[in-house]
């Protein structure tokens, strides 16, 4: 079996089993560990698979996002660690944007003692939490309501963002990888996120490692377009190396 045939066979096996170990593949294909690792690397370079500890899985297309309430219960220690690092970037008298999402929501308690802070957001939950802190100037973008995400999206939101200046934008993502960038299955989110990146002095992607290797239909931005990406230490080393090769600025934190 030539390499291209073998790699196609690996993809077919992964479609049936979803995740396979290196040992399983060497047995199924009757080849060496080194050959399997080369095949995985080639498939990963093509964005078709993702290396995991001791094995490989298919890169996953994200057709829809979980509900806001469901997402709020996932990966809480990692989200707290990520947003703690993000909050340290906020200085006195900054204007920041908190993108809608359960990761950025975790940052809210870390901002309440900041001096002269203005927070702009499209997230209704962020507004509800910060409403109790009159020391923070609070602005909601308005726009078409996404009930599933408790947020505003679309062109109206983007038009509002074209009228403001932001020091730091903290941007959420449901899926990301080094080849496809930050993506979403929801087209109305794209226009607002892209406008946000245009008007912000710095854009920071705050996203946990479990979302890596997944991709939606619509690209928001290449990873190189973010000034910083904050994620957690569980990110695959192959991804860390690939980002370093592309000069992506990455900061990894340890989950609580």
VENBELRA-V400796 format. One record per residue. N is the residue number from 0. RES is the residue in one small letter. PHI is phi in degrees with one decimal (999 if undefined). Layout:
n: <N	N>
res: <RES	RES>
phi: <PHI	PHI>
This chain:
n: <0	1	2	3	4	5	6	7	8	9	10	11	12	13	14	15	16	17	18	19	20	21	22	23	24	25	26	27	28	29	30	31	32	33	34	35	36	37	38	39	40	41	42	43	44	45	46	47	48	49	50	51	52	53	54	55	56	57	58	59	60	61	62	63	64	65	66	67	68	69	70	71	72	73	74	75	76	77	78	79	80	81	82	83	84	85	86	87	88	89	90	91	92	93	94	95	96	97	98	99	100	101	102	103	104	105	106	107	108	109	110	111	112	113	114	115	116	117	118	119	120	121	122	123	124	125	126	127	128	129	130	131	132	133	134	135	136	137	138	139	140	141	142	143	144	145	146	147	148	149	150	151	152	153	154	155	156	157	158	159	160	161	162	163	164	165	166	167	168	169	170	171	172	173	174	175	176	177	178	179	180	181	182	183	184	185	186	187	188	189	190	191	192	193	194	195	196	197	198	199	200	201	202	203	204	205	206	207	208	209	210	211	212	213	214	215	216	217	218	219	220	221	222	223	224	225	226	227	228	229	230	231	232	233	234	235	236	237	238	239	240	241	242	243	244	245	246	247	248	249	250	251	252	253	254	255>
res: <x	x	x	x	x	x	x	x	x	x	x	x	x	x	x	x	x	x	x	x	x	x	x	x	x	x	x	x	x	x	x	x	x	x	x	x	x	x	x	x	x	x	x	x	x	x	x	x	x	x	x	x	x	x	x	x	x	x	x	x	x	x	x	x	x	x	x	x	x	x	x	x	x	x	x	x	x	x	x	x	x	x	x	x	x	x	x	x	x	x	x	x	x	x	x	x	x	x	x	x	x	x	x	x	x	x	x	x	x	x	x	x	x	x	x	x	x	x	x	x	x	x	x	x	x	x	x	x	x	x	x	x	x	x	x	x	x	x	x	x	x	x	x	x	x	x	x	x	x	x	x	x	x	x	x	x	x	x	x	x	x	x	x	x	x	x	x	x	x	x	x	x	x	x	x	x	x	x	x	x	x	x	x	x	x	x	x	x	x	x	x	x	x	x	x	x	x	x	x	x	x	x	x	x	x	x	x	x	x	x	x	x	x	x	x	x	x	x	x	x	x	x	x	x	x	x	x	x	x	x	x	x	x	x	x	x	x	x	x	x	x	x	x	x	x	x	x	x	x	x	x	x	x	x	x	x>
phi: <999	-76.3	-53.3	-62.9	-65.9	-63.2	-69.4	-63.9	-66.0	-59.7	-63.1	-65.1	-63.2	-69.6	-64.9	-85.3	-109.8	72.7	-134.7	-134.3	-84.7	-59.0	-61.4	-62.4	-68.6	-62.8	-71.3	-66.2	-100.4	56.2	-132.8	-79.4	-58.0	-62.5	-64.7	-61.9	-64.0	-65.3	-64.5	-62.0	-62.3	-64.6	-67.6	-68.3	-62.6	-86.2	75.4	-95.6	-137.1	-134.1	-68.8	-126.8	-57.6	78.5	-170.0	-153.7	-138.4	-68.9	-66.3	-104.5	-78.4	-97.4	-86.9	-155.4	-102.2	-62.1	-65.7	-57.5	-65.2	-67.1	-65.2	-62.8	-94.2	-98.1	52.5	-61.2	-58.7	-66.4	-61.9	-64.8	-66.0	-63.4	-74.5	-63.9	-65.5	-66.2	-63.3	-67.0	-81.7	-83.5	-109.9	-57.8	64.4	-78.8	-108.5	-121.4	-117.2	-107.2	-66.6	-64.2	162.2	-77.2	-73.4	-63.8	-60.4	-63.8	-78.6	-52.8	-63.0	-85.8	-109.2	-68.9	-102.9	-73.0	-89.5	66.9	-84.9	-116.2	-115.3	-108.5	-153.4	-109.8	-103.8	-68.7	-70.7	-61.5	-59.6	-61.0	-71.2	-83.0	-58.8	-84.0	-122.6	-66.2	-73.5	-106.6	-74.1	-124.4	-131.7	-104.4	-70.6	73.0	128.4	-67.3	-81.4	-95.9	-62.7	-64.7	-104.1	57.1	-146.2	-108.4	-141.0	94.0	-66.2	-60.2	-62.6	-62.5	-62.4	-61.3	-63.4	-69.2	-101.7	-126.3	-117.9	-128.7	-74.3	-134.9	-111.3	-100.5	-111.2	-95.2	-152.5	-93.1	-161.6	-161.0	-159.2	-68.9	-87.9	-93.1	82.1	-90.0	-130.9	-152.4	-81.5	-109.6	-60.5	-61.5	-74.7	-65.5	-62.3	-71.0	-63.6	-67.4	-64.9	-58.7	-67.3	-72.7	-95.4	-83.9	-63.7	-138.9	-116.5	-119.3	-87.0	-111.5	-155.5	-85.2	-69.2	-67.6	-90.3	-74.0	88.5	-99.1	-150.0	-101.5	-67.8	-110.0	-86.1	-86.8	-165.1	-71.3	-62.3	-64.8	-80.1	-84.2	-71.6	-159.8	-119.6	-111.4	-137.9	-112.0	-66.9	-79.3	-57.3	-56.9	-61.9	-62.7	-71.2	-59.6	-65.0	-62.8	-69.1	-61.5	-63.6	-101.4	60.1	-78.3	-82.3	-127.4	-123.1	-110.5	-118.3	-91.8	-56.6	-57.7>
